[in-house]
Amino acid sequence: MKKKFLITTLVFLIGQQIALACDVCKKNQPAGFENITHGAGPSGTIDYIIIFTASIIVLFTLYLCFKYLIKPQENDPEHIKNIVRNEGF
């Protein structure tokens, strides 16, 4: 058990350093996006619109996911949504 925990911790610590941007990428990325990832980052207005739209879609999908998981609005007690909610999966 300790070995598994140690390996998992090391993977997360090493993975964090790989995921962060290097010094050159930090300088080349626009304000607000530095140190997030490697590469040039968004370069124009269209890129920011795409990022904003994708973020809204992801947040809305996450909201609906939790909404329908917590209150599935199904009356049948054998429905899969109720089984997940009642069994705690």
C-alpha atoms as a printed R data frame, in Angstrom:
   type eleno elety resid chain resno       x      y       z
1  ATOM     1    CA   MET     A     1   0.000  0.000   0.000
2  ATOM     2    CA   LYS     A     2   2.811  2.424   0.838
3  ATOM     3    CA   LYS     A     3   4.613  1.570  -2.388
4  ATOM     4    CA   LYS     A     4   1.518  2.316  -4.463
5  ATOM     5    CA   PHE     A     5   1.018  5.643  -2.665
6  ATOM     6    CA   LEU     A     6   4.680  6.574  -3.181
7  ATOM     7    CA   ILE     A     7   4.563  5.771  -6.896
8  ATOM     8    CA   THR     A     8   1.331  7.743  -7.350
9  ATOM     9    CA   THR     A     9   2.793 10.740  -5.513
10 ATOM    10    CA   LEU     A    10   5.953 10.684  -7.615
11 ATOM    11    CA   VAL     A    11   3.957 10.486 -10.856
12 ATOM    12    CA   PHE     A    12   1.928 13.546  -9.878
13 ATOM    13    CA   LEU     A    13   4.978 15.527  -8.800
14 ATOM    14    CA   ILE     A    14   6.943 14.692 -11.940
15 ATOM    15    CA   GLY     A    15   3.895 15.200 -14.165
16 ATOM    16    CA   GLN     A    16   3.367 18.671 -12.754
17 ATOM    17    CA   GLN     A    17   6.834 19.776 -13.853
18 ATOM    18    CA   ILE     A    18   6.285 18.357 -17.342
19 ATOM    19    CA   ALA     A    19   2.922 20.103 -17.718
20 ATOM    20    CA   LEU     A    20   4.150 23.583 -16.780
21 ATOM    21    CA   ALA     A    21   5.656 25.862 -19.394
22 ATOM    22    CA   CYS     A    22   9.384 26.443 -19.700
23 ATOM    23    CA   ASP     A    23  10.949 29.910 -19.328
24 ATOM    24    CA   VAL     A    24  10.924 30.631 -23.075
25 ATOM    25    CA   CYS     A    25   7.243 29.689 -23.383
26 ATOM    26    CA   LYS     A    26   6.353 31.841 -20.366
27 ATOM    27    CA   LYS     A    27   7.819 34.888 -22.112
28 ATOM    28    CA   ASN     A    28   6.054 34.175 -25.416
29 ATOM    29    CA   GLN     A    29   2.574 33.622 -24.012
30 ATOM    30    CA   PRO     A    30   0.125 36.502 -23.488
31 ATOM    31    CA   ALA     A    31  -0.820 37.767 -20.031
32 ATOM    32    CA   GLY     A    32  -3.139 35.408 -18.189
33 ATOM    33    CA   PHE     A    33  -1.917 32.340 -20.068
34 ATOM    34    CA   GLU     A    34   1.719 32.248 -19.012
35 ATOM    35    CA   ASN     A    35   2.982 29.134 -17.212
36 ATOM    36    CA   ILE     A    36  -0.022 27.072 -18.332
37 ATOM    37    CA   THR     A    37   1.453 25.046 -21.173
38 ATOM    38    CA   HIS     A    38   4.128 24.965 -23.839
39 ATOM    39    CA   GLY     A    39   3.656 26.831 -27.085
40 ATOM    40    CA   ALA     A    40   2.729 30.302 -28.215
41 ATOM    41    CA   GLY     A    41  -0.762 30.401 -26.698
42 ATOM    42    CA   PRO     A    42  -3.676 32.317 -28.182
43 ATOM    43    CA   SER     A    43  -2.531 34.752 -30.835
44 ATOM    44    CA   GLY     A    44  -5.644 36.665 -31.826
45 ATOM    45    CA   THR     A    45  -9.222 37.594 -31.065
46 ATOM    46    CA   ILE     A    46 -10.585 34.454 -32.718
47 ATOM    47    CA   ASP     A    47  -8.458 32.269 -30.421
48 ATOM    48    CA   TYR     A    48  -9.874 34.001 -27.342
49 ATOM    49    CA   ILE     A    49 -13.428 33.585 -28.660
50 ATOM    50    CA   ILE     A    50 -12.813 29.861 -29.208
51 ATOM    51    CA   ILE     A    51 -11.371 29.445 -25.699
52 ATOM    52    CA   PHE     A    52 -14.234 31.375 -24.104
53 ATOM    53    CA   THR     A    53 -16.896 29.442 -26.047
54 ATOM    54    CA   ALA     A    54 -15.302 26.086 -25.225
55 ATOM    55    CA   SER     A    55 -15.118 27.045 -21.533
56 ATOM    56    CA   ILE     A    56 -18.812 27.966 -21.485
57 ATOM    57    CA   ILE     A    57 -19.744 24.659 -23.148
58 ATOM    58    CA   VAL     A    58 -17.646 22.652 -20.676
59 ATOM    59    CA   LEU     A    59 -19.079 24.470 -17.640
60 ATOM    60    CA   PHE     A    60 -22.654 24.095 -18.913
61 ATOM    61    CA   THR     A    61 -22.101 20.372 -19.555
62 ATOM    62    CA   LEU     A    62 -20.626 19.925 -16.075
63 ATOM    63    CA   TYR     A    63 -23.619 21.735 -14.566
64 ATOM    64    CA   LEU     A    64 -26.074 19.477 -16.412
65 ATOM    65    CA   CYS     A    65 -24.098 16.390 -15.426
66 ATOM    66    CA   PHE     A    66 -24.413 17.146 -11.728
67 ATOM    67    CA   LYS     A    67 -27.981 18.399 -12.041
68 ATOM    68    CA   TYR     A    68 -29.250 15.181 -13.618
69 ATOM    69    CA   LEU     A    69 -27.136 12.974 -11.373
70 ATOM    70    CA   ILE     A    70 -28.453 14.580  -8.174
71 ATOM    71    CA   LYS     A    71 -32.087 14.962  -9.313
72 ATOM    72    CA   PRO     A    72 -32.611 12.550 -12.198
73 ATOM    73    CA   GLN     A    73 -36.356 13.364 -12.494
74 ATOM    74    CA   GLU     A    74 -37.208  9.730 -13.147
75 ATOM    75    CA   ASN     A    75 -40.068  8.065 -11.281
76 ATOM    76    CA   ASP     A    76 -39.090  4.472 -12.007
77 ATOM    77    CA   PRO     A    77 -37.041  3.172  -9.048
78 ATOM    78    CA   GLU     A    78 -35.217  0.722 -11.358
79 ATOM    79    CA   HIS     A    79 -33.965  3.473 -13.689
80 ATOM    80    CA   ILE     A    80 -30.162  3.548 -13.987
81 ATOM    81    CA   LYS     A    81 -29.955  7.121 -12.723
82 ATOM    82    CA   ASN     A    82 -31.714  6.194  -9.495
83 ATOM    83    CA   ILE     A    83 -29.574  3.100  -9.060
84 ATOM    84    CA   VAL     A    84 -26.398  5.204  -9.323
85 ATOM    85    CA   ARG     A    85 -27.719  7.800  -6.894
86 ATOM    86    CA   ASN     A    86 -29.024  5.313  -4.309
87 ATOM    87    CA   GLU     A    87 -26.092  2.896  -4.415
88 ATOM    88    CA   GLY     A    88 -23.464  5.641  -4.222
89 ATOM    89    CA   PHE     A    89 -21.453  4.685  -7.314
